[in-house]
Amino acid sequence: MIPIFDGHNDTLVKLYKQGKSKKQNFLNKSTYGHIDLIRAQEGGLIGGIFSINVPNQNINLESASNPRLQFTNNGYEVKMNPPIDHKYAKDFTNSIIQNLYNLEKQANGIIKIIRNYDEITNCITQNKFSIVLHFEGAEAIRKDLKNLENYYDKGLRALGLVWSRPNEFGYGVPFKFPHTPNIGSGLTNYGKNLIKKCNELGIMIDLAHINEKGFMDVAKLSTAPLIVSHTGVFNICKSTRNITDKEIDIIGDSDGLIGIYFDPINLLPSSMPDKNMSLSFIVDHIDYIVQRININHIAFGSDFDGTEMPKLIKDVSYYPNLIDVLKDRGYSKTSLEKIAYKNWLRIFKETWK
């Protein structure tokens, strides 16, 4: 079985919710959610980038993972989420991090929070599960950046500047189809300072959810490879969440990486929900990136536990189904290993200090 490293999931927030309802422990197999340790082992998942996405204030966590899309004959649009309070974001984030520490302790060495490249390669050889801590939106970080190093010390190694709402650092795209990501203004001065500090510390910068002007600002400022952890190809599905050909080319020129997600709404040309979606649509987006900027710049970024999944990859244990479709498209073992995990490892080696 080919090892898989997944570039994005929202499982930590899901586990926080489950902890309150006692529905699941990550160490046990469950039918709840998309990832637990046992199903990960069944699917070949050796680790992933685990995000903390702070839900909008005054929202029920049970409904926090997915915006409610209202479809019309002309597509859909979700009202832009308002900014959230820094203290609320910080307190929520700190609670999730503490839960993650508790999980690592309970796992007795089976799970490792990764802080450097050697740790992740050691985990692979020792058959341990790797967790890279990621913030999906920088709201927990002070605009003067005085707590960024503290979060780095706690294990933060990947940072998305925005989720789909504005914050002190930049502008996230609203959920809208059909529409380009060319919505809103670029990085603020605080955002530009954050890019420089992340480069200095060796925190991977994630451009998922950011608008076009913000993307271009980061491209001009960052000295590290450009990353979009979970997205699709705009030329196939014209959603604000997907990246344009111009952005794809810039990522390739930076020696960066694009993680393709599995959400039908952002993969299908119609941008409609479809539980019966063929996995060939995921491979269509992968093929597009490979043909445009080559095999070294594509990976998986499922968005497990953050959105609805098609039946054929309804949780992480179904990953072999996707590998089989890629094999049927003619991908060699060497290419499959790059897509499945080696491209992510290259990025970590080049980005982390």
N, C-alpha and C positions, 0 to 999 in steps of 0.2 A: 504494500500500500504506500502510495506517495505521501510524504508528510505535507501537511497544510498549515500555513500561518495566515490567519484572517485579519485583514487590516482595519475592520471596524465592527463593533457590536455595542449594544446598550444593555448588556447583561448585568452590569453592576447596579444600575438603577432598578432593573427588574428584581434582582436579589434583595435589594433594600425593601422594595414593596413586599416581596415574598416573606422576608423576615418579620414583617408586621402581621402577616396573615398565616405564617407557619406553613405555607404551601410547599416549599422546597428548600433543600439544602444543596448547594452546588456539588457537593461530593457524592450525592446519590442520584440515581437515574430517576427521571421524572417525565411526565407528559406535559408539564407546564413550561412555557417558555421555549426557547430554541436551543439553549446551550446548558449542559451540565458536564461534569468531568467524564462520566461514563459514556454519554452519547458522543462527546468529543473524541474519545478513544475509539469508538466504533467507526467514526467517520474519518479518522486519520488526522484530526486537528491537534497540533502540538502546541499551539498558543495563539495569542491574538492581541490586538490593540483594543483594550477595554476602556470605553469612554464613560465620562460622567457628563451627562447632559442635564442641566438643572431645568426642571419643568417651569412653565410660567407660574407666577404666584397665583394663589387662590384657585388652583386646579386640582382635581382629584387625580392622584397618581395612577389610578386604574385606567385613566383615559389619556395619560400624558404622552404616550409613545407616538401617537399618530394624529396629525391634524385631520379635522373632518372636512373632506373635500366635497364640494357641492358641484356635481357635474351638470353641464348644459350642452346644447348642441355646439357651442363655441369653445368648449373646454372647461376649465375650472380656474378659480382663484380663491385663495384663502387670505382673509384680512391679515395684514402684517401684525405679527406678535409685538407687543410693546416691550421696551427695555425692562429688565428686572433689577431689583435692588441688590447692591453689592453685598450687604451683610447677610441677606437671605441666601444669596448664591454661595457665599463663603461657608455659612453654617451647614447648608445642605451638602456641599462638596466635602467638608470635613467629616460629616457623618458617614458618607459613602467610603471615604478613605479608611476610616476606622473599621468599617465592616470588612474591607478588603484585607487589612492587616489581620483581623480576627480569622478570616478564611485561610490566609496563608499559615497561620499558627495551627489551626485545626487540621490542616492537610498533612502535617508532620513530614514536610520535605517533598511532598508530591507536587506542590504548586510553588512557584517562585515569582515574586515581583521583580522584574528585570530592571537593572540600573546601568548596565554596560554591555557591550557586545560580547565579551568573554562569557558573561553569565548566560546569555541566550544560547550560545553554541554549546556550553557545558550542559544546559538543560536538554538539548537535543540528544547528546550522546548518553546522558544519564536517564533518559525517558521521563523527564519531569515536564510539567505543564507550565508554559511561560505566559505571564501577564505583563503587558506594557501599559502603564497608566497614561490616560489621555483625557484632556478636558475638551469637550465639544462646546466651545464658547468660553471666552476668557473672563466671564463676569466675576468669578471668585478672586481674580487678581486685581490688586489695587492699581489705580491708574498711574500712581507714581512707581509701581513695580516693586515696592519694598517687601512684598511677601512672595515674590516669584522664586527667589532662591530657597525660601523655606519649603515651597511646594516641590522644587527640584530635589531637595534633601529628602522629602517624603516619597519620591519616586516618579514624579512627573517627567516623562520623556517625550511626550507628543502633545501638541497644543493646537486646537482649532481656534482661530481668532474669533469666529462668530458661529452662532447657530442661525436659524432663519429669523433673525430679529436684529435690530441695531444695538450696539453697546458703546462703551467709551472708546473702543479701539477701531471699530469699523462697522460695516453695513452688511447684514446677511440678506440674501434674497428671500422674498416671500415665495410661497408655493403657488406657482402659476403656470398654466399651459393654455395655448402656446405662447411663449414669450422667451426672449433671450435673457441671460443673466445681467444684461446691461441695464441695471436698475439702481439708482441711488449713488451716493458720493463715495469717494475712496477712503483710504485709511485716515484716521485722525493723527495728530502729532503724537498722541499717546500710543497709537497703533504702530507708528513708525519706530518709536523707541522700543516697543515690545519686540518687534522683529529683530532689531540689533541685539537686544539682550538675549533672546532665544538663540541666536547664532553664537553669541559669546559663551553661553552655558552648554550648548549642544542639545537643545530641545528641538525636536522635529516640528516644523510648522506645517499644519494641515490646512489646505485651502478649500475643503468641502464647505458648502453653504455660503461662501463669500460671493459678493457681486463682482462684475467685470472690472470696475475701476479699482476695487480693493485688490483683486488678483494681480492687476498690472503694477500696482504700487509695491506689492510684495516681491514681484519678479524683478523690479528695479533695485530693491534694497537688499534682498537676502543673498547671502554668500553660500547657502546650502542648496542641495537639490530640492526642487519644488515638488510637493506631494499633494494629491487629492485622494483622501483615504477611501471615499465611497461616493461614486458618481456614475454617470452614464455618458453616452455620446450624444451631444445636442443634434447632430445631423441625422440621427436615427429617431430620437424622441425629443421634441422641441420643448423641453421643460426647463424652467429657470435653474433647476438643480443640476443640470448637465453641462458639460464643458464643450466649448466651441473648438473648431479646428485651430483657430489662432492660439487658444490656450493649450491645446494638445501639443502643438509644435513648440511652444515655449517650455513646456514641461520636458519634452524630449531634449531640447537644447541645453537644459539645466542638468541633464542626466537624472531626472526625477522619476516619479512613479505615479501611476493611476490605478486605484482600486475600483473594480466594477462591482456594483451592488446587485441584488437579486430581486428588487422590488418591481413588479410588473408595471406599476404606474409610471415609473421613470425609465422603463426599458422598451415597452411596446410603442410603436409609432402612433397609436391612437391615445396613449397615456391613460388607458382605462384599467381598472382592477380586473384581474383574471387569475383566479386560483388554479386554473388548468393550463396556464402558460407553459409552453414547451421550453426546456432549458436551452434550446438552440438560440433563443433570443438573447440570453446572457452571452453565449459564444459569439453572436453577431457583433456585440459591442467590443468583446475582446479582440475579434478578428480586425475590426476597424482600427483599433489602436496599434495592433501589431503591424498591420500593413502601412500605417502612416508613420510611426516612429520606432518600430521594431520591438522584438520580444523582450528586451531588457527593461521596458517601461510599463509593464502591465502586471496586475496582481488581482487577488480577491479582496473585496471589502464589503462583505455580505450585507451588513446592517441587520444582522440577526438581533432579535429582541427589540428592534426599533421600528419595525414595520411588518406588514403582512407578507408572508412568503408563499410562493407557488407550491402546490402539493408535491411536486417532484423533488423539491429540496426544502421540505417543510421544517426541518431542523438540521442541526449540524451532522447528525449521523447519516444524512443523505448525500453528503459531499461526493462519495464515489460515483453517484449518478452523473454529476457534472463533469468529473474527470473522464468518464466513459464517453460523454458527448464530445469533449475536446479531443479524445483519441480518435473518434469517428471523423472529426474534421481534419485529421492528419497531423496533429501535434505529436512530436517525438517525445521520448522520455526526458531528454535534456530540456526541451522547451517546457514540458509540463512541470518539471522541477523548478524552473525559473518562475513560472506563473504561480505555482502553489506555495513556494516559500523562499526560494533563493533570492528573488528580487527584493523582497522585504529585508532580508538579512543584509544585502548590499547597502541598502539605504541607511540602515541603522549603523553599520560600520563607518559610512561616510559622514554621518550627521552627528552622532554622539561623540562626546569628548572622552 
